[in-house]
Amino acid sequence: MPALCRDCLCPIDGPPPARCPACRSPRVLAHGELATLGIAHIDCDAFYASVEKRDNPALRDQPVIVGGGHRGVVSTCCYIARIRGVRSAMPMFQALRLCPEAVVVKPRMSVYVEVSRAIRALMEALTPAVEPLSLDEAFLDLTGTERLHGAPPAHLLARLVRRIENEIGVTASVGLSHNKFLAKIASDLDKPRGFSVIGRAETEAFLARQPIRVLWGVGAAGQEALARAGIRSMADLLRWERKDLSARFGQMGDRLWHLARGQDNRRVSPNAPLKSISRETTFFEDTADRDLLDGHIWRLSEQVSARAKARDLAGRTVTLKLRRASFTLLTRRHALREPTQMADTLYRAARALLDQVAEPGPFRLIGVGLSDLCPASMADRTPDLLDPAAARRQGAERAADEIRAKFGADAIVKGRALR
């Protein structure tokens, strides 16, 4: 069985030992298809919190929460805090009740964007087939790269995550398989610093043991709909005929039938045109508090803006998404006079959309999106005659971006970010 030491990268012949014979590391990776699989998903571990610990070594052994003020929510947290029950999107007061000794750090989106770019450069040195999903995760297709690099994909991936950890200072987990769906599942099996493999031979047996939540893209509402049909596990899903799933769930039913069998023909597409940029958060408890929702809109607008700026993109349509306590979705859109990538413009448009929502709530999810994308060079060019202060605010935001990139996000923080 092919085996590899993830620490010294030594290939191991014969039965895989408990420890590497060269460096004595216990991190030996062994799998019968290790030398033949080429589709990977790389996901950084607790990315924002890892960057904060990298930049402040005093936080290394501390539970760290990245998020807003007392009335805000958790953006992410380190694994020490997760052991205490803290989770993303949990209200900050609840997180601090579970982990009162946690160190709370405000998000520094401009710094996370720069770290993401450095990681992406290391990925693209291995293969041009890199499909980013967010700042901290991406698919890679390493099929056919062995001749170029003189090593199979598994070896290249182990070397890549070691470089990310040693040179950039954050850790990442790897999922390796024969398609994107399975690679995404595998990367979450052994976090942090994991490397999991799902081969062709074991695909159906592996999936049959999984809960239905393993399906990427099927959220809480989708899981509830499946549960009403008696589908609570992948084994339940495998018992359905394809035509019956299609009749009940339409096109999604046909997709579910294929995914239950580990079939996913999507290619890793680095050049696929991005149709929209969005961020959303699910609340730990449903809320109708408009001040709290306002704070979320600002933070989400900042995150969407940071992704747009990182990709040199802008958009003309702003979308506000609210999911009711009943799981039904409420969506509002607004077309801007011209494209933008500015957080201030996104926030003002999304906040105006919230003001148009007459329903009092409560809501369990809020999201902000930017679509009708175009190059950033086409954005924010025409002065707004109805808002003379807009140009001044845009200039201030650009200046703030530069200051944060140089001195850190704490150099300038808007008051609304603390809500």
C-alpha positions in Angstrom: 0.0 0.0 0.0 1.5 3.4 -1.0 2.4 5.5 2.1 3.9 8.9 2.7 5.2 10.7 5.8 3.5 14.1 5.9 6.3 15.7 7.9 9.5 14.7 6.1 7.7 13.7 2.9 9.5 10.4 2.8 7.8 7.8 0.6 7.3 4.5 2.4 7.3 1.1 0.8 5.8 -2.1 2.3 3.2 -2.3 5.0 2.6 1.2 6.4 4.3 1.6 9.8 3.0 3.4 12.9 5.8 5.9 12.6 7.9 7.1 9.7 11.2 5.1 9.6 13.1 8.3 8.6 11.9 10.9 11.1 9.8 8.9 13.5 6.7 11.1 12.9 3.3 9.4 13.5 1.8 11.3 10.7 2.0 8.6 8.1 -0.6 8.7 5.3 -1.4 5.4 3.6 -4.0 4.5 1.1 -4.3 2.0 -1.7 -5.1 4.8 -4.3 -2.7 7.4 -2.9 -0.7 7.5 -6.1 -3.6 7.8 -8.5 -6.1 10.4 -7.1 -5.7 14.0 -8.3 -8.7 16.1 -7.2 -8.1 18.0 -3.9 -9.9 20.4 -1.6 -7.7 22.5 0.7 -9.3 24.3 3.6 -7.4 26.5 6.0 -8.0 25.6 9.7 -10.0 28.4 11.6 -8.4 30.8 9.1 -9.1 34.2 10.7 -8.2 33.0 14.2 -5.0 31.3 12.9 -3.9 34.6 11.3 -4.5 36.4 14.6 -2.5 33.8 16.5 0.3 34.0 13.9 0.5 37.8 14.2 0.3 37.8 18.0 2.2 34.8 19.5 0.8 35.6 23.0 -2.5 34.2 21.7 -1.1 30.8 20.7 -2.4 28.8 23.7 -5.4 31.0 24.3 -9.0 30.5 23.1 -9.5 33.1 20.4 -12.8 34.4 19.1 -12.8 36.7 16.0 -16.0 38.8 16.0 -17.8 41.9 17.1 -18.6 43.5 20.4 -20.9 42.1 23.2 -24.0 42.3 21.0 -22.2 41.0 17.9 -21.6 37.5 16.7 -18.7 35.1 16.3 -17.1 35.3 12.8 -14.9 32.3 13.6 -13.0 30.9 16.5 -9.9 28.7 17.2 -10.2 25.0 18.0 -9.6 25.7 21.7 -12.7 27.8 21.8 -14.6 25.2 19.8 -13.9 22.5 22.4 -15.8 24.8 24.8 -18.8 24.8 22.5 -18.2 28.1 20.7 -19.3 28.1 17.0 -19.4 30.6 14.1 -22.5 32.9 14.0 -23.1 32.3 17.8 -24.1 35.5 19.6 -21.0 36.9 21.4 -22.7 36.9 24.8 -23.4 33.2 24.4 -19.9 32.5 23.3 -18.4 34.4 26.3 -20.7 32.5 28.6 -19.4 29.2 27.3 -15.8 30.4 27.2 -15.4 33.5 29.5 -11.6 33.4 29.3 -11.6 33.8 25.5 -9.7 36.6 23.8 -12.0 38.5 21.4 -10.3 40.0 18.3 -12.0 42.2 15.8 -11.8 40.9 12.2 -9.1 42.3 9.9 -10.4 41.6 6.4 -7.6 43.4 4.5 -5.0 41.2 6.3 -6.9 38.0 5.6 -7.1 38.9 2.0 -3.3 39.4 1.8 -2.7 36.0 3.5 -5.2 34.4 1.1 -3.3 35.8 -1.9 0.0 34.4 -0.6 -1.6 30.9 -0.2 -3.2 31.1 -3.6 0.2 31.8 -5.2 1.6 28.6 -3.6 -1.3 26.6 -5.0 -0.9 28.1 -8.5 2.8 27.2 -8.5 1.6 23.5 -8.5 -1.2 23.7 -11.0 -3.1 26.3 -13.0 -6.3 24.4 -12.2 -7.2 26.2 -8.9 -10.8 27.1 -8.2 -11.1 29.3 -5.1 -14.3 29.0 -3.1 -13.5 31.7 -0.5 -10.5 33.3 1.1 -9.5 30.2 2.9 -10.5 27.2 0.7 -10.0 26.1 -2.9 -10.3 23.0 -5.2 -7.1 21.9 -7.1 -6.9 19.5 -10.0 -3.4 17.9 -9.9 -4.2 15.3 -12.5 -1.3 14.9 -14.9 1.2 17.0 -12.8 3.4 14.1 -11.7 5.7 14.3 -14.8 6.1 18.1 -14.3 6.9 18.0 -10.6 8.4 14.6 -10.3 6.0 13.5 -7.6 2.4 12.2 -7.4 -0.4 14.6 -6.3 -0.5 13.4 -2.7 3.2 14.2 -2.2 2.7 17.6 -3.8 -0.2 18.4 -1.5 1.6 17.3 1.6 4.5 19.5 0.6 2.1 22.4 -0.1 0.4 22.4 3.3 3.8 22.1 5.0 4.9 25.3 3.0 1.7 27.1 4.0 2.4 26.3 7.6 6.1 27.1 7.6 6.2 30.1 5.3 2.8 31.7 5.9 2.1 30.6 9.4 -1.4 29.0 9.2 -2.4 25.4 9.0 -4.6 23.7 6.4 -6.4 20.4 5.9 -6.5 18.4 2.7 -9.2 16.2 1.1 -8.0 14.0 -1.8 -10.4 12.0 -4.0 -11.5 11.4 -7.6 -14.1 14.3 -7.7 -14.9 17.6 -6.1 -17.8 16.4 -4.0 -15.8 13.8 -2.2 -12.7 15.9 -1.9 -14.7 18.6 -0.1 -16.1 16.0 2.3 -12.6 14.5 2.9 -11.1 17.8 3.9 -13.4 18.1 6.8 -12.9 14.6 8.2 -9.7 15.2 10.3 -9.4 18.9 11.1 -7.1 20.5 12.0 -4.0 19.7 10.0 -5.8 16.7 8.5 -5.2 14.8 5.2 -8.0 12.4 4.3 -8.4 10.3 1.2 -11.6 8.8 -0.3 -10.8 6.4 -3.1 -13.0 5.1 -5.9 -13.2 1.6 -4.4 -14.6 2.7 -1.1 -16.8 5.6 -2.3 -20.3 4.0 -1.9 -19.5 2.1 1.3 -18.1 5.3 2.8 -21.1 7.5 1.8 -23.6 4.9 3.0 -22.3 5.5 6.6 -22.7 9.3 6.5 -25.5 11.5 7.8 -27.4 13.6 5.2 -25.7 16.8 6.4 -22.6 15.6 4.6 -24.2 16.8 1.3 -22.5 20.0 0.4 -25.0 22.7 -0.5 -27.9 21.1 1.4 -28.6 23.5 4.3 -30.9 23.2 7.3 -34.1 23.9 5.2 -33.0 21.2 2.6 -32.3 18.7 5.4 -35.7 19.4 6.9 -37.4 18.7 3.5 -35.4 15.5 3.1 -36.3 14.5 6.7 -40.0 14.9 5.9 -39.5 12.4 3.1 -37.9 10.0 5.6 -34.3 10.7 4.4 -32.0 11.3 7.3 -28.9 9.5 6.2 -27.1 8.8 3.0 -28.2 5.1 3.4 -31.8 6.4 3.3 -31.1 8.3 0.2 -29.5 5.3 -1.5 -32.8 3.4 -1.2 -34.7 5.8 -3.4 -35.1 5.3 -7.1 -33.8 8.1 -9.3 -37.2 8.7 -10.9 -38.9 9.0 -7.4 -36.3 11.5 -6.2 -36.7 13.6 -9.4 -40.5 13.5 -9.0 -40.4 14.7 -5.4 -37.4 17.2 -5.5 -37.1 18.1 -9.2 -33.7 18.7 -10.6 -32.2 18.6 -7.1 -33.5 15.1 -6.7 -31.6 13.9 -9.8 -28.4 15.6 -8.4 -29.0 13.9 -5.0 -29.2 10.5 -6.7 -25.8 11.0 -8.3 -24.2 12.4 -5.2 -25.4 9.5 -3.0 -23.3 7.3 -5.3 -20.3 9.6 -5.2 -20.8 10.7 -8.8 -19.8 14.3 -9.6 -18.6 15.3 -13.1 -17.9 19.0 -12.3 -14.5 20.1 -13.4 -12.1 22.3 -11.4 -12.7 25.6 -13.2 -10.2 28.3 -12.4 -11.5 30.6 -15.2 -15.2 30.1 -14.6 -16.8 33.5 -14.6 -17.9 34.6 -11.1 -21.5 35.5 -11.2 -21.8 37.0 -7.7 -20.1 37.6 -4.4 -22.0 37.1 -1.2 -21.6 36.5 2.5 -24.2 35.3 5.0 -24.4 34.3 8.6 -26.9 32.1 10.5 -27.8 33.2 14.0 -27.4 30.9 16.9 -30.8 32.2 18.0 -33.4 33.9 15.8 -33.5 37.6 16.2 -35.7 40.6 15.3 -33.3 43.2 16.7 -32.9 45.8 13.9 -29.7 47.2 15.6 -28.2 43.8 15.6 -29.2 43.2 12.0 -27.7 46.5 11.1 -24.4 45.5 12.6 -24.5 42.3 10.6 -25.2 44.1 7.4 -22.1 46.3 7.9 -19.8 43.3 8.7 -21.2 41.3 5.7 -20.8 44.4 3.4 -17.2 44.7 4.5 -16.5 41.0 3.7 -18.2 41.2 0.3 -16.2 44.4 -0.4 -13.0 42.8 0.6 -13.6 39.8 -1.7 -14.5 42.2 -4.6 -11.4 44.3 -4.0 -9.2 41.2 -3.8 -10.5 40.1 -7.2 -10.5 43.6 -8.8 -14.3 43.3 -9.3 -17.3 45.4 -8.7 -21.1 44.9 -9.1 -24.2 46.8 -9.9 -26.9 44.8 -8.0 -27.0 44.6 -4.2 -29.0 41.8 -2.6 -30.3 41.4 0.9 -31.3 37.9 2.0 -33.3 37.1 5.2 -34.4 33.7 6.2 -37.4 33.6 8.5 -37.8 31.4 11.5 -40.0 29.1 9.4 -37.0 28.7 7.0 -38.7 30.5 4.1 -36.6 33.0 2.3 -37.1 36.7 1.8 -35.0 38.5 -0.8 -34.7 42.1 -1.8 -32.6 43.6 -4.6 -31.5 47.0 -5.6 -29.8 48.1 -8.9 -27.2 50.8 -8.3 -26.6 53.7 -10.7 -23.1 52.3 -11.4 -21.1 49.4 -10.2 -19.3 49.5 -6.9 -16.9 47.6 -4.7 -17.1 50.0 -1.8 -18.3 48.6 1.6 -20.0 51.9 2.4 -22.1 51.8 -0.8 -23.0 48.2 -0.2 -24.0 48.8 3.4 -26.2 51.8 2.5 -28.0 49.9 -0.2 -28.5 46.8 1.9 -29.6 48.8 4.9 -32.2 50.6 2.8 -33.5 47.2 1.6 -33.8 46.2 5.3 -35.8 49.3 6.0 -38.3 48.3 3.2 -39.0 45.0 5.0 -42.2 45.4 6.9 -42.0 42.0 8.6 -40.9 42.3 12.2 -39.1 38.9 12.2 -37.6 37.1 13.9 -35.0 36.0 11.3 -32.5 33.1 11.5 -30.1 34.2 8.7 -29.0 37.4 7.0 -26.9 37.8 3.9 -25.6 40.5 1.6 -24.7 39.9 -2.0 -23.2 41.8 -5.0 -24.0 40.6 -8.6 -23.9 41.9 -12.2 -20.1 41.9 -11.8 -17.6 43.8 -13.9 -14.0 44.9 -13.7 -13.2 47.3 -10.9 -12.0 49.9 -13.4 -15.6 50.5 -14.4 -16.8 51.2 -10.8 -17.3 54.2 -8.6 -16.4 56.7 -11.3 -19.4 59.1 -11.5 -20.0 61.5 -8.6 -23.4 61.1 -6.9 -25.1 64.5 -7.2 -27.7 63.5 -4.7 -25.1 62.5 -2.1 -22.2 65.0 -2.2 -20.5 63.3 0.7 -20.2 59.9 -1.1 -16.9 60.8 -2.8 -15.4 61.8 0.5 -16.6 58.6 2.1 -15.1 56.5 -0.7 -11.8 58.4 -0.4 -11.8 57.7 3.3 -12.5 54.0 2.8 -9.6 53.7 0.3 -7.3 55.4 2.8 -8.6 53.2 5.6 -7.8 50.1 3.4 -4.3 51.3 3.0 -3.8 52.0 6.7 -5.3 48.6 7.7 -3.0 46.8 5.2 0.0 48.5 6.8 -0.9 48.7 10.5 -3.7 46.2 10.9 -7.5 46.5 11.1 -7.5 47.8 14.6 -5.9 51.1 13.4 -9.4 52.2 12.1 -12.7 50.6 13.2 -16.2 52.0 12.5 -18.5 52.2 15.5 -21.2 50.2 13.7 -18.8 47.3 13.4 -19.2 46.8 17.2 -23.0 46.2 17.1 
